[in-house]
Amino acid sequence: MQYQKGMSGPGWILVLALIAFFTLLGLKVIPVYMNSMTVGSVLSDMEEEPGLGRKSPAEVLETLSKRLSINMIRDIGRDEIYLESDKDAYYIDIAYEVRRDFIGNIDLVLSFNKSAEISKR
């Protein structure tokens, strides 16, 4: 053999292992980020909804809960939603973490923080 051409068997195995690793990573992470974008969309829609600021804090939380449920967001618990109120607006802050199994005993932990301001006018 004058010159070796192409990759060896172990080289191909390494390339395939890297492709499998990044494919698995994408399959685990992309849906979580899509849900995060949906949460942001729900909050921005609530900011623009007329008359929502005139409702009670319980009704605002119920509206948020229903919208998250309709969009099948199950990663957010009630204890991760914070609602503050002053004379001009409601302030909603959602701080949550999502933990996904990755490989064996390795987990992926992604944390998100979304917020909205709902005017009472």
MARTIBA-354798 format. One record per atom (N, C-alpha, C, CB): x, y, z. Coordinates in steps of 0.02 Angstrom, whole numbers, padded with zeros to 5 digits, always signed. Glycine has a CB too. Layout:
N
XYZ...
# end
This chain:
121
+00043-00059+00000+00000+00000+00000+00045+00062+00000-00048+00000+00061+00036+00101-00053+00076+00163-00056+00050+00215-00007+00075+00191-00126-00013+00232-00015-00045+00282+00029-00111+00255+00054-00055+00349-00009-00124+00267+00116-00188+00245+00144-00240+00298+00126-00183+00235+00222-00297+00277+00103-00350+00323+00085-00411+00309+00127-00367+00318+00009-00444+00363+00151-00504+00354+00190-00490+00347+00264-00543+00295+00166-00544+00339+00301-00539+00334+00374-00537+00261+00394-00597+00370+00408-00505+00248+00450-00502+00179+00476-00567+00163+00513-00440+00170+00523-00574+00101+00532-00634+00079+00569-00643+00117+00634-00629+00005+00584-00591+00123+00676-00600+00162+00738-00616+00236+00725-00537+00157+00780-00591+00263+00671-00608+00332+00653-00682+00340+00639-00567+00355+00592-00710+00292+00601-00781+00294+00586-00823+00285+00649-00799+00240+00535-00802+00241+00693-00839+00230+00756-00840+00295+00797-00807+00173+00796-00783+00330+00800-00780+00393+00836-00827+00445+00805-00709+00419+00837-00828+00450+00740-00873+00498+00706-00946+00480+00720-00859+00499+00629-00963+00417+00715-01032+00396+00728-01052+00407+00801-01042+00323+00709-01005+00396+00847-01019+00408+00918-01032+00483+00930-00961+00383+00962-00993+00526+00899-01004+00598+00907-01071+00620+00878-00947+00637+00874-01088+00593+00821-01153+00609+00791-01210+00586+00837-01160+00575+00721-01205+00525+00864-01256+00500+00910-01261+00543+00972-01242+00427+00929-01203+00564+01000-01202+00605+01060-01239+00671+01049-01130+00619+01082-01222+00706+00995-01253+00771+00983-01326+00765+00961-01214+00809+00931-01344+00710+00929-01415+00698+00912-01455+00687+00976-01421+00637+00865-01429+00647+01022-01464+00635+01085-01470+00700+01125-01427+00582+01127-01417+00739+01126-01419+00803+01161-01473+00849+01132-01350+00838+01157-01476+00852+01067-01528+00893+01034-01598+00869+01049-01517+00895+00960-01607+00803+01048-01673+00774+01062-01696+00788+01134-01673+00700+01049-01650+00795+01180-01668+00809+01249-01678+00883+01263-01614+00782+01295-01639+00926+01230-01638+00998+01246-01688+01038+01206-01569+01026+01235-01697+01023+01142-01739+01064+01098-01812+01068+01123-01738+01036+01027-01844+01013+01144-01913+01020+01169-01919+01064+01231-01941+00951+01184-01868+01063+01274-01869+01105+01334-01866+01179+01314-01810+01087+01381-01824+01196+01266-01820+01265+01243-01884+01286+01206-01759+01274+01198-01915+01240+01171-01978+01256+01138-02032+01271+01190-02001+01197+01092-02034+01233+01245-02081+01247+01299-02066+01315+01331-02079+01192+01351-02003+01331+01339-01984+01396+01367-02008+01453+01322-01908+01401+01376-02002+01444+01257-02027+01495+01211-02103+01501+01216-02006+01479+01139-02138+01447+01226-02210+01448+01235-02230+01485+01298-02239+01376+01236-02192+01474+01352-02206+01510+01415-02197+01585+01404-02159+01485+01472-02145+01605+01369-02134+01675+01354-02190+01704+01311-02068+01685+01318-02215+01665+01264-02270+01687+01222-02334+01695+01262-02281+01637+01165-02347+01649+01308-02407+01655+01351-02403+01718+01393-02413+01593+01397-02345+01732+01421-02338+01792+01463-02345+01856+01422-02270+01791+01498-02316+01857+01362-02323+01918+01321-02395+01927+01298-02276+01914+01261-02431+01873+01285-02502+01879+01267-02542+01906+01326-02530+01811+01245-02524+01885+01386-02560+01910+01445-02546+01984+01456-02540+01870+01508-02486+02007+01440-02469+02078+01447-02513+02121+01401-02395+02090+01432-02529+02094+01343-02567+02132+01294-02642+02123+01300-02546+02112+01225-02665+02078+01342-02737+02066+01348-02771+02124+01384-02750+02000+01384-02820+02155+01352-02854+02211+01385-02899+02186+01441-02896+02250+01334-02900+02223+01496-02944+02207+01551-02917+02156+01601-03008+02183+01526-02863+02124+01586-02836+02074+01631-02810+02106+01695-02780+02034+01597-02785+02167+01691-02759+02201+01750-02813+02220+01800-02723+02262+01728-02876+02221+01779-02930+02238+01825-02956+02178+01863-02988+02269+01787-02929+02119+01848-02950+02058+01884-02911+02051+01948-02941+01995+01839-02936+02007+01991-02902+01995+02055-02838+01953+02043-02950+01958+02105-02792+01953+02091-02732+01913+02083-02747+01838+02072-02687+01921+02144-02797+01813+02106-02816+01742+02098-02840+01728+02027-02870+01723+02148-02878+01776+01998-02902+01767+01930-02845+01771+01879-02955+01819+01913-02796+01814+01892-02738+01820+01848-02698+01754+01850-02692+01880+01868-02688+01727+01909-02652+01663+01915-02691+01606+01883-02639+01647+01988-02757+01608+01890-02799+01556+01858-02794+01561+01782-02872+01564+01881-02794+01622+01755-02787+01632+01683-02720+01604+01660-02793+01706+01665-02666+01619+01696-02600+01594+01679-02598+01518+01682-02547+01624+01726-02626+01490+01734-02627+01418+01742-02664+01383+01684-02659+01399+01808-02721+01411+01665-02760+01383+01610-02721+01386+01544-02826+01419+01602-02689+01442+01532-02651+01449+01469-02591+01402+01467-02627+01522+01461-02558+01393+01523-02503+01345+01525-02528+01275+01515-02464+01350+01591-02585+01259+01544-02615+01193+01537-02636+01180+01464-02675+01185+01583-02666+01229+01433-02688+01222+01363-02628+01209+01317-02726+01285+01339-02572+01242+01332-02512+01234+01292-02469+01175+01314-02471+01297+01294-02496+01133+01359-02464+01072+01383-02395+01085+01414-02457+01023+01327-02390+01138+01454-02329+01153+01491-02336+01121+01560-02316+01231+01496-02298+01069+01572-02304+01032+01635-02242+01038+01679-02316+00959+01620-02192+01076+01656-02130+01082+01694-02133+01136+01748-02073+01098+01648-02188+01174+01751-02192+01230+01797-02243+01214+01851-02211+01296+01760-02221+01216+01913-02265+01205+01970-02291+01271+01998-02230+01165+02025-02341+01268+02038-02371+01328+02068-02321+01366+02111-02433+01310+02110-02276+01331+02143-02227+01364+02187-02172+01399+02148-02197+01313+02234-02170+01391+02082-02120+01425+02040-02147+01488+02007-02094+01377+01987-02210+01504+02021-02241+01564+01993-02249+01615+02049-02310+01548+01961-02222+01674+02038-02226+01728+02087-02266+01785+02059-02155+01752+02108-02314+01810+02097-02356+01866+02076-02350+01921+02128-02430+01844+02067-02330+01979+02106-02327+02038+02149-02373+02090+02120-02254+02065+02157-02398+02132+02163-02446+02183+02141-02430+02249+02174-02517+02161+02157-02438+02302+02136-02438+02369+02164-02497+02406+02134-02370+02407+02151-02501+02471+02144-02561+02507+02122-02565+02513+02045-02561+02577+02152-02509+02503+02009-02510+02512+01937-02509+02448+01896-02451+02553+01917-02483+02393+01925-02475+02334+01884-02467+02271+01927-02415+02341+01839-02477+02214+01893-02460+02149+01921-02393+02130+01889-02515+02095+01906-02349+02099+01929-02285+02076+01904-02282+02001+01913-02225+02112+01941-02277+01966+01858-02273+01893+01860-02202+01873+01844-02324+01860+01810-02174+01830+01886-02107+01804+01875-02110+01728+01881-02056+01834+01927-02087+01694+01829-02085+01621+01829-02012+01600+01826-02127+01591+01769-01988+01571+01880-01919+01547+01883-01922+01471+01895-01878+01583+01940-01898+01433+01846-01903+01361+01852-01843+01326+01822-01968+01336+01819-01832+01264+01843-01780+01221+01817-01812+01159+01788-01729+01204+01871-01782+01135+01735-01804+01072+01704-01745+01024+01706-01831+01084+01631-01757+00965+01731-01705+00913+01735-01725+00856+01689-01694+00889+01809-01680+00837+01644-01692+00782+01598-01635+00731+01605-01698+00807+01525-01653+00667+01604-01603+00614+01603-01565+00619+01536-01635+00543+01612-01500+00609+01539-01461+00613+01478-01431+00544+01462-01405+00666+01483-01378+00527+01496-01346+00462+01485-01329+00433+01554-01283+00468+01439-01356+00375+01569-01340+00343+01632-01362+00386+01691-01266+00328+01637-01314+00405+01733-01330+00446+01791-01313+00520+01778-01293+00421+01852-01307+00539+01716-01293+00608+01698-01359+00642+01679-01242+00613+01639-01375+00697+01712-01436+00735+01698-01418+00802+01666-01477+00746+01762-01464+00827+01626-01460+00895+01600-01505+00938+01642-01479+00898+01524-01480+00994+01667-01520+01040+01707-01521+01107+01670-01492+01047+01780-01582+01129+01652-01590+01193+01617-01633+01238+01661-01622+01183+01546-01611+01299+01671-01650+01345+01713-01673+01404+01671-01608+01370+01774-01734+01426+01686-01765+01480+01648-01796+01530+01696-01819+01452+01600-01800+01592+01673-01832+01645+01711-01870+01689+01662-01779+01687+01752-01935+01688+01667-01979+01728+01623-02019+01776+01667-02026+01683+01580-02033+01835+01641-02072+01883+01680-02117+01924+01635-02025+01930+01719-02168+01953+01666-02216+01994+01630-02243+02048+01677-02274+01951+01602-02264+02103+01648-02294+02157+01685-02363+02171+01654-02249+02223+01685-02415+02162+01695-02483+02172+01671-02510+02237+01702-02529+02110+01690-02522+02284+01659-02546+02349+01682-02618+02345+01708-02541+02400+01625-02632+02382+01761-02699+02382+01789-02743+02436+01758-02696+02393+01865-02720+02468+01708-02760+02520+01676-02798+02494+01617-02716+02577+01653
# end
